[in-house]
Amino acid sequence: QVQLVASGGGVVQPGRSLRLSCVASGFTFSNYGMHWVRQAPGKGLEWVAVIWFDGNGKYYADSVKGRFTISRDNSKNTLDLQMNSLTAEDTAVYYCAREDYDSSGYLYGLDVWGQGTTVTVSS
Amino acid sequence: EIVLTQSPGTLSLSPGERATLPCRASQSVSSNYLAWYQQKPGQAPRLLIYGASSRAPGIPDRFSGSGSGTDFSLTISRLEPEDFAVYYCQHYGSSPYSFGQGTKLEFK
């Protein structure tokens, strides 16, 4: 079945780095734009980054621009998020999600989500 | 950047009642790229509505979306016990893909 499985979360000290991964299965990964969305404890959803289906377009939220890098390997069906210079404000559950579309290119929103991986930034 | 405002933050209703959740955008949403998600505690969000008014596959027909431009809403015609959750609207299709702050639907 269509599935996204995120991993790589953990406890990290402020200023350090962490790399999250998301493995896709059950669909043609290379056909879809992919996103990272995070949720701080007790807070709402915050969009983090998007990468186009071919990796040629990458966009970031202002809160992570210059610190986080989104990437993908279509040969391995994997999506990554490299997070550098982490601060306590980056503590959150991080979700990967697929952006669906139709044959005309009309976008359908984020229709498949991973289970989330927890990142805690603390000394 | 489009800022989405969801108010009220909490809506208290009873099963069987009708719920209307508004979402206002700071500027016009192009192509009606406005989605609604439901999130229950400990779970990932679930896509309910895309394109402002189209139901995602498998979503019950008691859920409906409406609106265009800057004013959108999600309506649940008759609340079921499993509908009590947090609902988010999202602008998508162009960066930044902003979310509203969410409306919590709670038992009255």
Contacts between the chains, C-beta under 8 A, distances in Angstrom:
chain1	res1	chain2	res2	distance
A	35	B	97	6.9
A	37	B	45	7.8
A	37	B	99	7.9
A	44	B	86	7.9
A	44	B	88	6.6
A	44	B	99	6.2
A	44	B	100	7.6
A	44	B	101	5.0
A	44	B	102	4.5
A	45	B	37	7.5
A	45	B	39	7.5
A	45	B	45	6.5
A	45	B	88	5.5
A	45	B	90	7.6
A	45	B	99	4.5
A	45	B	102	7.3
A	46	B	99	6.7
A	47	B	90	7.5
A	47	B	96	6.1
A	47	B	97	4.3
A	47	B	98	6.3
A	47	B	99	6.2
A	50	B	95	6.5
A	50	B	97	6.5
A	59	B	95	3.6
A	59	B	96	7.3
A	60	B	95	7.7
A	61	B	96	5.5
A	62	B	96	7.3
A	95	B	44	5.7
A	95	B	45	7.5
A	99	B	92	7.2
A	100	B	50	7.7
A	106	B	31	7.4
A	106	B	51	7.1
A	107	B	31	7.7
A	107	B	33	6.1
A	107	B	50	7.6
A	107	B	92	6.2
A	107	B	93	5.1
A	108	B	47	7.8
A	108	B	50	4.5
A	108	B	51	7.1
A	108	B	54	7.8
A	108	B	56	7.5
A	109	B	33	7.9
A	109	B	35	3.5
A	109	B	47	5.3
A	109	B	50	4.0
A	109	B	51	7.9
A	109	B	56	7.6
A	109	B	90	6.9
A	109	B	92	5.5
A	110	B	35	7.1
A	110	B	37	7.6
A	110	B	45	7.5
A	110	B	47	6.1
A	110	B	90	7.5
A	110	B	92	7.2
A	111	B	47	4.9
A	111	B	50	7.7
A	111	B	56	6.3
A	113	B	44	3.9
A	113	B	45	6.0
A	113	B	46	7.6
A	114	B	44	6.7
A	115	B	44	6.1
A	116	B	44	5.9
